[in-house]
Amino acid sequence: MASPTGSDRLLRGAVRHTAGTTAALLLCSVAGAACSLAVPALAGETLDLLLRHRPGAETWLLWTGVLLAAEVLLETGSVLLTQIANSRATAWIRLRALGGLLGTAPHRAAPHTGGDVAARLCVNATDSGTAPAALATSVSAVLVPIGALVALALIHLWTAAVFVAGLPLLLLLLRAFATQSSDSVGHYQRAQGAVATRLAEALGGARTIAAADTARHEEERVLAPLPEMTKHGTRMWLVHGRAVARSGVLLPLLTTAVVAVAGIALAAGEVSVGGLLAASRYAALAAGIGGIAAPLGTLVRARSAGRRTAELADLAPMPHGSAVLPADAPGELRLRGVRVTRGGVPLLTDVTLSIAGGSTVAVVGRSGAGKSTLAAVAGRLTDPDAGSVLLDGVDLRELSRAELRGATAYAFARPFFDGGATPTIGAALAAGTGPAGGPAGVRDAAAAACADTFVRLLPLGYDTPVDDAPLSGGEAQRLGLARAFMGRGRLMILDDATSSLDTATERQVEAALATPSRACTRLIVAHRVSTAARADQVVWMEGGRVRRCGPHSLLWEEPEYRAVFTAEAGPADAPRRSTEADATRRSAEADATRRSAEADATRRSAGAHATRPATAADTSRPSTAADATRPPTGASATRPSTGADATRPATGADAPPEIVGSGAPASAVPGTGAGE
């Protein structure tokens, strides 16, 4: 929980942001209070002049009417300025909270769920935004009773003394109201956030709920905090009701006592009839000190809501430096002793890698091995707890925000497109980290990601609103890839960004990545064996450590490496992998038959000038994984996607990347879902 200091700092910032409007509101409120205090005195003097038939009564009456009209106009202006101040303060607080949420590392924002964030940014930010106006109006709410009390003392000292005698009870009433309201409001707002969180979760899983026929159960789960909301909401209104009821008894008694004392003074000739009229009016205004309960209650709610909003605004931002990357550098990525721990669980442990610029590296491993955490660290979506990440020799933490995001591009398994910020498909693609390049650049990137065809079939093509485009999972991924292609950076990170693509589309995307126009270093979190096979090198993760690095063809010889893909295989990949396995088996059988035939021919043609006969080792050597994956000559078998020749696409890199593992054996710490 954020401290009250954080809440007060946020509210003070809102007051400073709306200083002009708040000052105008304060001026209107004080001027209105002055008019309210002047009217009873003018009305009393007018009455005395009329009763005594003295000249000048018309003038006093005119001034009384002017002040009454001014009071009405000032009250109207105060209402208008209150709404303006509320809206500006709410917008400022909301932007501060949103900036804190988006400016921090993702793992720091993760504890705040979508529904809870929505409640804080909508309901709580609105309540917090009422603080500046409530502060200004509370000044006038205090000035009027104090001024009325002073006026009573001027009319007759005992009238003021009688009213002051009842003030302690009134102040105790206000103190109890503020204390009890603060507690009830805080509990109510937390329960409100819990309902919003559960509702957002239910909306996100609406199809699953419908398929499982658990709508009734979900309804009960979402509304489970409702009794607590009812309890504290009822208590909140009871506190308010008791305060109003008690003040409704106490204040009329005080007013009656003041009027009674003024009447006695009138009978004694110490107060005029006009003075009695003014005293009765001032007693009512002095009794209006109970009206401070309204702005006081608003301030209590604003401060309680400010605590929840400040939790987002006070999230620690990711610091950035001012360094720039060297020009014409190839995009070499180095990780040195990187360690990442979240919630006491190690996600990455002593990871040391060196990836040459322009190469393609696949990161593989079982679920929870730390693949996605490695991808997040490589592009500085999060900072490691220890170690450093360097791009072309520059620590990512030293780069400016613009330089960092201009040099890196991300694509994810579930890309997000904001229909509000980027209303059309074309605008969504142009909102990448690099220069947009105009409509031609957008179409070129979409074509490279195999998205241009289906985008052109949409009703308005690239001008189709994002919210109106019916996108499948694969189409959304292709648009996410196209957005990544828009950035002409030197490092591209694909975090399972091709998982929903069919094999043919995936190969077309990989071919586009390998073109010289998109030459960059590519780090691909892969679950498919074909993706690993076509990479220059493979980083095999296990338990948050780098178990081994090397070409796929060499790693494939290890049964535990092959088991990674068996364990990660999904329904969509199973038929394809089965086909690849069959092709590999047929290739191995064809190789064995060919070697046997060659051995027989060699033995028959033995002689002085004959070809060296096959040895026992040659004829008895079993087919290895490398043999099995080498494509046979002729049409004897279909070339498998795991072939050794397919492990290195033409990337234009002069040399394969040098990748160094941590040197330590695989960690015994089990992986967690957070590592993905």
HELIX and SHEET records of a PDB file:
HELIX    1   1 PRO A    4  HIS A   17  1                                  14    
HELIX    2   2 ALA A   19  ARG A   52  1                                  34    
HELIX    3   3 ALA A   57  GLY A  103  1                                  47    
HELIX    4   4 PRO A  106  ALA A  109  1                                   4    
HELIX    5   5 GLY A  114  ALA A  119  1                                   6    
HELIX    6   6 ARG A  120  ASN A  124  3                                   5    
HELIX    7   7 ALA A  125  SER A  128  1                                   4    
HELIX    8   8 ALA A  131  ILE A  155  1                                  25    
HELIX    9   9 LEU A  157  ALA A  165  1                                   9    
HELIX   10  10 LEU A  167  GLY A  204  1                                  38    
HELIX   11  11 ALA A  206  ALA A  212  1                                   7    
HELIX   12  12 ALA A  215  VAL A  222  1                                   8    
HELIX   13  13 LEU A  226  ALA A  267  1                                  42    
HELIX   14  14 VAL A  273  ALA A  287  1                                  15    
HELIX   15  15 GLY A  288  ILE A  292  5                                   5    
HELIX   16  16 ALA A  293  ALA A  313  1                                  21    
HELIX   17  17 LYS A  371  ALA A  378  1                                   8    
HELIX   18  18 LEU A  396  GLU A  398  5                                   3    
HELIX   19  19 ARG A  401  ALA A  407  1                                   7    
HELIX   20  20 ILE A  425  ALA A  430  1                                   6    
HELIX   21  21 GLY A  438  ALA A  448  1                                  11    
HELIX   22  22 ASP A  452  ARG A  456  1                                   5    
HELIX   23  23 GLY A  461  ASP A  463  5                                   3    
HELIX   24  24 VAL A  466  ASP A  468  5                                   3    
HELIX   25  25 GLY A  473  MET A  486  1                                  14    
HELIX   26  26 THR A  503  LEU A  513  1                                  11    
HELIX   27  27 PRO A  516  ARG A  518  5                                   3    
HELIX   28  28 VAL A  529  ARG A  534  1                                   6    
HELIX   29  29 HIS A  552  LEU A  555  1                                   4    
HELIX   30  30 PRO A  559  GLU A  568  1                                  10    
HELIX   31  31 ALA A  574  ARG A  604  1                                  31    
HELIX   32  32 ALA A  616  SER A  620  1                                   5    
HELIX   33  33 ALA A  625  THR A  629  1                                   5    
HELIX   34  34 ALA A  644  THR A  647  5                                   4    
HELIX   35  35 GLY A  673  GLY A  675  5                                   3    
SHEET    1   A 4 VAL A 345  ILE A 355  0                                        
SHEET    2   A 4 LEU A 333  ARG A 342 -1                                        
SHEET    3   A 4 ALA A 386  LEU A 391 -1                                        
SHEET    4   A 4 VAL A 394  ASP A 395 -1                                        
SHEET    1   B 6 THR A 408  PHE A 412  0                                        
SHEET    2   B 6 LEU A 491  ASP A 495  1                                        
SHEET    3   B 6 THR A 521  VAL A 525  1                                        
SHEET    4   B 6 THR A 360  GLY A 365  1                                        
SHEET    5   B 6 GLN A 537  GLU A 542  1                                        
SHEET    6   B 6 ARG A 545  GLY A 550 -1                                        
END                                                                             
